[in-house]
Amino acid sequence: MNKFLSISKEVKDALDSKKPIVALESTIISHGMPYPENVKTALECQKIIRDNGCVPATIAIIKGKLKVGLTDEEIDYLGKEGIKVNKTSTRDIPYIVSKGLDGATTVSATSYIASLVGIKIFATGGIGGVHRKAQETFDISADLDELSKTKMAVVCAGAKSILDLGLTLEYLETKAVDVIGYKTEVLPAFYTSKSNFKVNHTLNTPKEIADLITAKWEIGMPGGVLITNPIPTEYEMDPVVIDEAINKALKEMDELKITGNKTTPYLLAKIKEITGGDSLESNIKLVYNNCKLASQIAKDLY
């Protein structure tokens, strides 16, 4: 086994017995939510996955070790340290490991590390994508490239609505990444269940999704599959309210000249402030919904 990997006993036992496993990221813990909501959410995600007959594998880098399966104490540590923990994309993994640092893994880094041990599916909130004004800044998340290279099925509530959704779909098409809508023909927009953009294919059962993923990989095609799962309608936000909050947050971010990997944590925190916490509640509910669907798919993948 790779000397930089540290796999929890629960995950190792699941790998050995071919029990279904669902990966979880750690950026949502350290950079996506405030303490203690971040820790409560992370622990509840693990509980939902276990309740649905699968094993959770929360992933992070701690003291230079690629950790697959975190203890409750490690999750609490990441939650309390918050943004002091290095936000770690795939590009950053060698630096964080070589320096013996802590890293909260993004969608791209989580997918890569999970794939090293043979985990096939990953539940998150929303993927990164093409940022607004990317024509000028070239700000495109590494999540998209990782999806094109790594065999990972990613369940999300669409791309974060702070992004340019149309360009994100165009980029994924260029990279030959299939975008599946679970019981929807349109791309969910994270805080809302709909957008003005269509997904590639609509599938209505977890088994159908698992069959597509299996077919892709058994055919020998590279890369992953993106499964978009709309936020339950009872928890979604009014599109007008959230769009106004996003536009206000973007304007303030530009004025403060915030760029790079600091943009998403800033925008999510600012939108939470503007919406009086409503956006955080929606964020939490959609993550739980994705954990449930990922678990249902996982049972047909293993």
C-alpha positions as CSV (number, residue, x, y, z in Angstrom):
1,M,0.0,0.0,0.0
2,N,1.2,3.5,-0.8
3,K,3.3,4.7,2.1
4,F,1.5,8.1,2.2
5,L,-1.9,6.5,2.7
6,S,-3.6,5.9,6.0
7,I,-6.9,3.9,5.8
8,S,-9.2,3.5,8.7
9,K,-10.1,0.0,9.9
10,E,-13.8,0.5,9.0
11,V,-12.9,1.5,5.4
12,K,-10.2,-1.2,5.1
13,D,-12.6,-3.9,6.3
14,A,-15.2,-2.6,3.8
15,L,-12.6,-2.7,1.0
16,D,-11.6,-6.3,1.9
17,S,-15.2,-7.5,2.0
18,K,-16.3,-5.4,-1.0
19,K,-18.9,-3.6,1.0
20,P,-20.2,-0.4,-0.7
21,I,-18.3,2.7,0.3
22,V,-19.2,6.4,-0.2
23,A,-16.4,9.0,-0.1
24,L,-16.9,12.4,1.5
25,E,-14.8,15.6,1.1
26,S,-13.3,17.7,3.9
27,T,-13.3,21.2,2.4
28,I,-16.9,21.4,3.3
29,I,-15.8,20.9,7.0
30,S,-13.1,23.5,7.1
31,H,-14.0,26.0,4.4
32,G,-17.7,25.4,3.6
33,M,-19.5,26.0,6.9
34,P,-18.8,27.6,10.3
35,Y,-18.2,25.7,13.5
36,P,-20.0,23.7,14.9
37,E,-22.5,23.3,12.0
38,N,-19.6,21.9,9.9
39,V,-18.8,19.1,12.3
40,K,-22.5,18.3,13.0
41,T,-23.1,18.1,9.2
42,A,-20.0,15.9,8.6
43,L,-21.0,13.4,11.3
44,E,-24.7,13.4,10.1
45,C,-23.5,12.7,6.5
46,Q,-21.6,9.6,7.8
47,K,-24.7,8.5,9.8
48,I,-26.9,8.8,6.7
49,I,-24.5,6.7,4.7
50,R,-24.3,4.0,7.4
51,D,-28.1,4.0,7.8
52,N,-28.3,3.3,4.1
53,G,-26.1,0.2,4.3
54,C,-22.8,1.7,3.2
55,V,-19.5,2.7,4.8
56,P,-18.5,6.4,4.8
57,A,-15.0,7.4,4.0
58,T,-14.3,11.1,4.8
59,I,-11.1,12.1,3.3
60,A,-8.5,14.7,4.3
61,I,-4.7,15.1,4.7
62,I,-3.5,15.2,8.3
63,K,0.1,15.8,9.1
64,G,1.1,14.8,5.6
65,K,-0.9,11.5,5.5
66,L,-3.7,10.9,3.0
67,K,-6.4,9.8,5.4
68,V,-9.2,7.7,4.0
69,G,-11.8,7.5,6.8
70,L,-11.5,10.1,9.6
71,T,-12.2,9.6,13.3
72,D,-14.8,11.9,15.0
73,E,-11.9,13.6,16.7
74,E,-10.2,14.3,13.4
75,I,-13.4,15.7,11.9
76,D,-13.8,17.9,15.0
77,Y,-10.2,19.1,14.7
78,L,-10.7,20.1,11.0
79,G,-14.0,21.9,12.0
80,K,-12.4,23.9,14.8
81,E,-9.3,24.8,12.7
82,G,-11.5,26.0,9.9
83,I,-9.9,28.1,7.2
84,K,-6.5,27.7,8.9
85,V,-6.4,24.3,7.3
86,N,-5.0,24.4,3.7
87,K,-7.6,24.1,1.1
88,T,-6.2,21.3,-1.0
89,S,-6.9,20.7,-4.7
90,T,-5.2,17.8,-6.6
91,R,-2.3,20.2,-7.6
92,D,-1.6,20.9,-3.9
93,I,-1.4,17.3,-2.7
94,P,2.4,16.8,-3.2
95,Y,3.3,20.0,-1.4
96,I,0.9,19.3,1.6
97,V,2.2,15.7,1.9
98,S,5.9,16.6,1.6
99,K,5.6,19.3,4.2
100,G,3.7,17.2,6.7
101,L,0.8,19.7,6.7
102,D,-3.0,19.4,7.1
103,G,-5.2,19.7,4.0
104,A,-8.9,19.9,3.5
105,T,-9.6,18.1,0.3
106,T,-11.7,19.6,-2.5
107,V,-13.8,17.6,-4.9
108,S,-10.8,17.0,-7.2
109,A,-8.4,16.0,-4.4
110,T,-11.0,13.8,-2.7
111,S,-11.8,12.1,-6.0
112,Y,-8.1,11.4,-6.6
113,I,-7.4,10.0,-3.2
114,A,-10.5,7.9,-3.1
115,S,-9.7,6.4,-6.4
116,L,-6.3,5.3,-5.1
117,V,-8.0,2.7,-2.9
118,G,-10.7,1.7,-5.3
119,I,-13.6,3.7,-4.0
120,K,-16.1,4.3,-6.8
121,I,-18.5,7.0,-5.6
122,F,-18.4,10.3,-3.8
123,A,-21.1,12.5,-2.3
124,T,-20.6,16.3,-2.1
125,G,-22.6,19.5,-2.1
126,G,-21.8,21.1,-5.4
127,I,-18.9,20.8,-7.7
128,G,-16.6,23.6,-8.7
129,G,-16.7,24.8,-12.2
130,V,-16.2,27.7,-14.6
131,H,-16.3,31.0,-12.7
132,R,-18.1,34.0,-14.0
133,K,-15.9,36.2,-16.2
134,A,-13.7,33.1,-16.8
135,Q,-13.2,34.5,-20.4
136,E,-11.0,37.1,-18.7
137,T,-9.6,35.3,-15.7
138,F,-9.4,31.7,-16.9
139,D,-10.7,30.7,-13.4
140,I,-11.8,27.1,-13.9
141,S,-12.0,24.6,-11.1
142,A,-9.7,21.6,-11.1
143,D,-12.8,19.6,-10.2
144,L,-13.7,19.5,-13.9
145,D,-10.4,18.2,-15.2
146,E,-10.3,15.6,-12.4
147,L,-13.7,14.4,-13.5
148,S,-12.4,13.8,-17.0
149,K,-9.4,11.7,-15.8
150,T,-10.4,9.8,-12.6
151,K,-12.9,7.0,-12.4
152,M,-15.2,8.5,-9.9
153,A,-19.0,8.9,-9.8
154,V,-19.7,12.2,-8.1
155,V,-23.2,13.0,-6.7
156,C,-23.9,16.6,-6.3
157,A,-26.7,19.2,-6.4
158,G,-25.3,20.6,-9.6
159,A,-22.6,23.2,-9.9
160,K,-22.5,26.0,-7.2
161,S,-24.8,28.8,-8.5
162,I,-22.0,31.3,-7.9
163,L,-20.5,29.9,-11.1
164,D,-21.3,30.2,-14.8
165,L,-23.5,27.2,-15.2
166,G,-23.6,27.3,-19.0
167,L,-19.8,27.5,-19.4
168,T,-19.4,24.7,-16.8
169,L,-21.6,22.4,-18.9
170,E,-19.7,23.3,-22.1
171,Y,-16.4,22.6,-20.4
172,L,-17.7,19.2,-19.2
173,E,-18.9,18.4,-22.7
174,T,-15.4,19.2,-24.1
175,K,-13.9,16.8,-21.5
176,A,-16.4,14.1,-22.4
177,V,-17.9,14.0,-18.9
178,D,-21.5,12.7,-18.9
179,V,-23.8,14.8,-16.8
180,I,-26.8,12.8,-15.5
181,G,-29.9,14.3,-14.0
182,Y,-31.6,12.2,-11.3
183,K,-35.3,12.5,-12.0
184,T,-34.6,15.9,-13.7
185,E,-34.0,17.1,-17.3
186,V,-32.4,20.4,-16.2
187,L,-29.2,21.1,-14.3
188,P,-29.9,21.8,-10.6
189,A,-28.4,25.1,-9.4
190,F,-27.3,24.1,-5.9
191,Y,-29.6,26.3,-3.8
192,T,-32.5,25.8,-6.3
193,S,-33.7,22.6,-8.1
194,K,-33.7,24.1,-11.6
195,S,-31.7,26.2,-14.0
196,N,-32.0,27.2,-17.6
197,F,-29.6,24.4,-18.7
198,K,-30.3,20.8,-19.7
199,V,-28.4,17.8,-18.5
200,N,-27.2,15.1,-21.0
201,H,-29.4,12.3,-19.8
202,T,-32.2,11.8,-17.3
203,L,-32.2,8.6,-15.2
204,N,-34.9,7.8,-12.7
205,T,-33.5,5.1,-10.4
206,P,-30.2,4.5,-8.6
207,K,-29.9,1.2,-10.4
208,E,-30.1,2.9,-13.8
209,I,-27.3,5.2,-12.8
210,A,-25.1,2.4,-11.4
211,D,-25.7,0.5,-14.7
212,L,-24.5,3.5,-16.8
213,I,-21.4,4.0,-14.6
214,T,-20.5,0.3,-14.8
215,A,-21.0,0.3,-18.6
216,K,-18.7,3.3,-19.0
217,W,-15.9,1.7,-17.0
218,E,-16.3,-1.8,-18.4
219,I,-16.2,-0.4,-21.9
220,G,-12.8,1.0,-20.9
221,M,-13.7,4.7,-21.1
222,P,-11.6,7.0,-18.9
223,G,-13.0,9.6,-16.4
224,G,-15.9,9.9,-14.2
225,V,-19.7,10.5,-14.2
226,L,-21.4,13.5,-12.7
227,I,-24.8,12.8,-11.1
228,T,-26.8,15.9,-10.4
229,N,-29.5,15.5,-7.7
230,P,-31.8,18.5,-7.2
231,I,-32.2,19.9,-3.7
232,P,-35.6,18.8,-2.3
233,T,-38.1,21.5,-3.2
234,E,-39.1,22.1,0.5
235,Y,-35.5,23.2,1.2
236,E,-34.7,25.2,-2.0
237,M,-34.4,29.0,-1.9
238,D,-36.4,31.5,-3.9
239,P,-34.4,32.0,-7.2
240,V,-34.8,35.8,-7.0
241,V,-33.6,36.0,-3.4
242,I,-30.6,33.8,-4.0
243,D,-29.6,35.5,-7.3
244,E,-29.7,38.9,-5.6
245,A,-27.5,37.6,-2.8
246,I,-25.0,36.1,-5.2
247,N,-24.8,39.2,-7.3
248,K,-24.2,41.4,-4.2
249,A,-21.6,39.0,-2.9
250,L,-19.8,38.9,-6.3
251,K,-19.8,42.7,-6.4
252,E,-18.2,42.9,-2.9
253,M,-15.7,40.2,-3.7
254,D,-14.6,42.1,-6.8
255,E,-14.2,45.3,-4.8
256,L,-12.1,43.5,-2.2
257,K,-10.0,41.9,-5.1
258,I,-10.5,38.4,-3.7
259,T,-9.3,35.8,-6.2
260,G,-8.2,32.1,-6.6
261,N,-9.2,29.5,-4.2
262,K,-10.4,32.1,-1.6
263,T,-13.4,33.0,-3.8
264,T,-15.7,30.1,-3.0
265,P,-15.3,30.2,0.8
266,Y,-15.8,34.0,0.7
267,L,-18.9,33.9,-1.4
268,L,-20.6,31.1,0.5
269,A,-20.0,32.9,3.8
270,K,-21.2,36.2,2.4
271,I,-24.3,34.7,0.9
272,K,-25.1,33.1,4.3
273,E,-24.7,36.5,5.9
274,I,-26.9,38.2,3.3
275,T,-29.7,35.5,3.5
276,G,-29.7,35.5,7.2
277,G,-28.5,31.9,7.4
278,D,-31.1,30.5,5.0
279,S,-28.5,29.5,2.4
280,L,-26.5,27.5,5.0
281,E,-29.7,25.5,5.9
282,S,-30.3,24.8,2.2
283,N,-26.6,23.7,1.8
284,I,-26.9,21.3,4.7
285,K,-30.1,19.7,3.4
286,L,-28.9,19.2,-0.1
287,V,-25.7,17.5,1.1
288,Y,-27.8,15.0,3.2
289,N,-29.9,14.3,0.1
290,N,-26.8,13.6,-1.9
291,C,-25.4,11.2,0.7
292,K,-28.6,9.2,0.6
293,L,-28.6,9.0,-3.3
294,A,-24.9,8.1,-3.4
295,S,-25.5,5.3,-0.9
296,Q,-28.3,3.9,-3.0
297,I,-26.2,3.9,-6.1
298,A,-23.2,2.5,-4.3
299,K,-25.1,-0.7,-3.4
300,D,-25.5,-1.5,-7.1
301,L,-21.8,-0.6,-7.9
302,Y,-20.1,-3.1,-5.6
